[in-house]
Amino acid sequence: MSNTMNQYIRKEYVNAKKYFHKNKQYILLNRSIFTGIIAAVLISALSSHIMRDLEYHLNISYTIAISYITHYTVFGLLYYHDNKKEYLLEDGILDTKKLGKNILKIIFSVGVAEVVYVVTR
């Protein structure tokens, strides 16, 4: 490769690294949401296939419940793992007040998004 190409690649790598460092929290949040969605799709598809002999409305109800439970469990675990340092006090004890406050914010924001999704469906 030419010297100019190497400089361009190095410059783009540095720019990408700066972007990731600047937006790390947003990228980790999006990764957690995306991973939760993928897990929910896979587990709910598998569960729907396993329960294929049930009546149609029961299969749908169970599949939706399994999907929500899977998504929020995976998302919650990844979110906590990515942000656990934020919720620890100086003495290493979990700051339950701050964690609870942020969980309520997430639940309300996701709840509003779910209502909009269901209404528009």
BELWO-V134446 format. One record per residue. N is the residue number from 1. RES is the residue in one small letter. OMEGA is omega as a letter, one per 40 degrees, with the letter a starting at -180 (none if undefined). BURIAL is 1 if it has 16 or more other C-alpha atoms within 10 Angstrom, else 0. Layout:
n=N res=RES omega=OMEGA burial=BURIAL
n=N res=RES omega=OMEGA burial=BURIAL
//
This chain:
n=1 res=m omega=a burial=0
n=2 res=s omega=a burial=0
n=3 res=n omega=i burial=0
n=4 res=t omega=i burial=0
n=5 res=m omega=i burial=0
n=6 res=n omega=i burial=0
n=7 res=q omega=i burial=0
n=8 res=y omega=i burial=0
n=9 res=i omega=i burial=0
n=10 res=r omega=i burial=0
n=11 res=k omega=i burial=0
n=12 res=e omega=i burial=0
n=13 res=y omega=i burial=0
n=14 res=v omega=i burial=0
n=15 res=n omega=i burial=0
n=16 res=a omega=i burial=0
n=17 res=k omega=i burial=0
n=18 res=k omega=i burial=0
n=19 res=y omega=i burial=0
n=20 res=f omega=a burial=0
n=21 res=h omega=a burial=0
n=22 res=k omega=a burial=0
n=23 res=n omega=a burial=0
n=24 res=k omega=a burial=0
n=25 res=q omega=i burial=0
n=26 res=y omega=a burial=0
n=27 res=i omega=i burial=0
n=28 res=l omega=i burial=1
n=29 res=l omega=i burial=1
n=30 res=n omega=i burial=0
n=31 res=r omega=i burial=0
n=32 res=s omega=i burial=1
n=33 res=i omega=a burial=1
n=34 res=f omega=i burial=0
n=35 res=t omega=i burial=1
n=36 res=g omega=i burial=1
n=37 res=i omega=a burial=1
n=38 res=i omega=i burial=1
n=39 res=a omega=a burial=1
n=40 res=a omega=i burial=1
n=41 res=v omega=a burial=1
n=42 res=l omega=a burial=0
n=43 res=i omega=a burial=1
n=44 res=s omega=i burial=1
n=45 res=a omega=i burial=1
n=46 res=l omega=a burial=0
n=47 res=s omega=i burial=1
n=48 res=s omega=i burial=1
n=49 res=h omega=i burial=0
n=50 res=i omega=a burial=0
n=51 res=m omega=a burial=1
n=52 res=r omega=a burial=0
n=53 res=d omega=i burial=0
n=54 res=l omega=i burial=0
n=55 res=e omega=a burial=0
n=56 res=y omega=a burial=0
n=57 res=h omega=i burial=0
n=58 res=l omega=i burial=0
n=59 res=n omega=i burial=1
n=60 res=i omega=a burial=1
n=61 res=s omega=i burial=0
n=62 res=y omega=a burial=0
n=63 res=t omega=i burial=1
n=64 res=i omega=i burial=1
n=65 res=a omega=i burial=0
n=66 res=i omega=i burial=1
n=67 res=s omega=i burial=1
n=68 res=y omega=a burial=0
n=69 res=i omega=i burial=0
n=70 res=t omega=a burial=1
n=71 res=h omega=a burial=1
n=72 res=y omega=i burial=1
n=73 res=t omega=a burial=0
n=74 res=v omega=i burial=1
n=75 res=f omega=a burial=1
n=76 res=g omega=i burial=1
n=77 res=l omega=i burial=0
n=78 res=l omega=i burial=1
n=79 res=y omega=i burial=1
n=80 res=y omega=a burial=1
n=81 res=h omega=a burial=0
n=82 res=d omega=a burial=0
n=83 res=n omega=a burial=0
n=84 res=k omega=i burial=0
n=85 res=k omega=i burial=0
n=86 res=e omega=a burial=0
n=87 res=y omega=i burial=1
n=88 res=l omega=i burial=0
n=89 res=l omega=a burial=0
n=90 res=e omega=a burial=0
n=91 res=d omega=i burial=0
n=92 res=g omega=i burial=0
n=93 res=i omega=i burial=0
n=94 res=l omega=i burial=0
n=95 res=d omega=a burial=0
n=96 res=t omega=i burial=0
n=97 res=k omega=i burial=0
n=98 res=k omega=i burial=0
n=99 res=l omega=i burial=1
n=100 res=g omega=i burial=0
n=101 res=k omega=a burial=0
n=102 res=n omega=i burial=0
n=103 res=i omega=i burial=0
n=104 res=l omega=i burial=0
n=105 res=k omega=a burial=0
n=106 res=i omega=a burial=0
n=107 res=i omega=a burial=0
n=108 res=f omega=a burial=0
n=109 res=s omega=i burial=0
n=110 res=v omega=i burial=0
n=111 res=g omega=i burial=0
n=112 res=v omega=i burial=0
n=113 res=a omega=i burial=0
n=114 res=e omega=i burial=0
n=115 res=v omega=i burial=0
n=116 res=v omega=i burial=0
n=117 res=y omega=a burial=0
n=118 res=v omega=a burial=0
n=119 res=v omega=a burial=0
n=120 res=t omega=i burial=0
n=121 res=r omega=none burial=0
//
